[in-house]
Amino acid sequence: MRAHRSGLIAQVVRSLRTIEDLVHVVVAVLLSVLALVLLIDVIDSVVVALRGPYSALDLVLSILDKTLVLFIVAELLHTVRITITERHLQAEPFLVVGLIAGVRRLLLVTAEAERSFRWNPQGIELLILIGLILAMAVAILVLRRSPPVEEATGPVGPPAP
């Protein structure tokens, strides 16, 4: 009875791993399609902007914004690939995505503030963004300088005989 139960549990675990891998692959495909669409949109925006009268600042901000979103999607795709190949989730890629998103927003708010700065909404948002960016940068630094979990805690499981 016990052997049958452990065999059933092992089969369920294998099935769940297969489903998990399938979900990761679907997410990777969707992120790839999104990256392609964003790339086409960036190229289209540049072509359209260069055809007619354009403001250099608006053009640069638009391209920078879309390119950073594309970079975020690429980093998410990288994270999914790592998750598929190494079969565990890592925090650092998500911190990098958050860092890129924070810098993206900081650049956009700063550019908007150049036109008409209002301390109350924009200044507070800038301070919060700077704090978040610094916190994520410190977290990445700490993660990179700390030993991997297995080395820090030792092997998981019962000791070898």
Secondary structure, 3 states (H helix, E strand, C coil): CHHHHHHHHHHHHHHHHHHHHHHHHHHHHHHHHHHHHHHHHHHHHHHHHHHCCCCHHHHHHHHHHHHHHHHHHHHHHHHHHHHHHHCCCCCHHHHHHHHHHHHHHHHHHHHHHHHCCCHHHHHHHHHHHHHHHHHHHHHHHHHHHCCCHHHHHCCCCCCCC
